[in-house]
Amino acid sequence: MGLALAREWLSRGWTAIATIRGTERTGLHESAEASNGRLLIEQLEMTNHEAVRALRDRLSAHQFDVLFVNAGVANGAED
């Protein structure tokens, strides 16, 4: 859902900041490369409070019109 929303918002001319959990390349990276700087990607593990605080600090200069949190759940390695 996150990738589809990011692409939709880009198609409307919006600027977006997306987060990814890991370090692997994703479809978001391809979209970011094609976005002329309108899609930024930040790495974030939502269950790590220090990581959330660090992201808050990195983004403190930005003003947001919409904040959409799309966090998934994994119950084990097979998820």
C-alpha positions in Angstrom: 0.0 0.0 0.0 2.8 2.5 0.8 4.4 2.3 -2.7 1.0 2.7 -4.4 0.2 5.7 -2.3 3.6 7.3 -2.9 3.1 6.9 -6.6 -0.4 8.3 -6.5 0.8 11.4 -4.6 3.7 11.9 -7.0 1.2 11.7 -9.9 -0.7 14.6 -8.3 2.4 16.7 -8.1 2.9 16.3 -4.3 6.2 16.0 -2.5 6.4 13.0 -0.2 8.8 11.4 2.4 8.5 7.7 2.6 10.1 5.3 5.1 11.5 1.8 4.6 12.2 -0.7 7.3 15.4 -2.4 5.9 18.3 -1.4 3.7 17.3 -3.3 0.5 16.4 -1.5 -2.6 12.6 -1.2 -3.1 10.1 0.1 -5.7 10.2 3.3 -3.7 13.8 3.8 -4.7 12.8 3.6 -8.4 10.0 6.1 -7.8 12.3 8.4 -6.0 14.9 8.4 -8.8 12.1 9.3 -11.3 10.5 12.0 -9.0 12.9 14.9 -9.6 13.5 15.2 -5.9 9.9 15.1 -4.9 10.2 11.7 -3.1 12.6 11.3 -0.3 13.3 8.0 1.4 14.2 7.6 5.1 15.1 4.3 6.8 13.0 3.6 9.9 12.2 0.8 12.3 8.9 2.0 13.9 9.5 -0.2 17.0 12.8 1.5 17.8 12.0 4.6 19.8 15.5 6.1 19.3 15.1 5.7 15.5 11.7 7.4 15.6 13.2 10.3 17.6 16.2 10.6 15.2 13.8 10.7 12.2 11.8 13.4 14.0 14.9 15.4 14.4 16.0 14.9 10.8 12.6 16.1 9.5 12.0 18.9 12.0 12.6 21.6 9.3 9.9 20.2 7.1 6.3 21.3 7.1 3.7 18.6 6.4 0.2 18.9 5.1 -0.6 15.2 5.6 1.0 12.5 7.8 0.0 9.0 6.8 1.5 6.1 8.9 1.4 2.8 7.1 3.1 0.2 9.4 2.9 -3.5 8.8 3.1 -6.3 11.3 5.2 -9.4 11.1 4.7 -12.4 13.4 7.8 -14.4 12.4 10.4 -15.0 9.8 7.8 -16.4 7.3 5.8 -13.2 7.2 
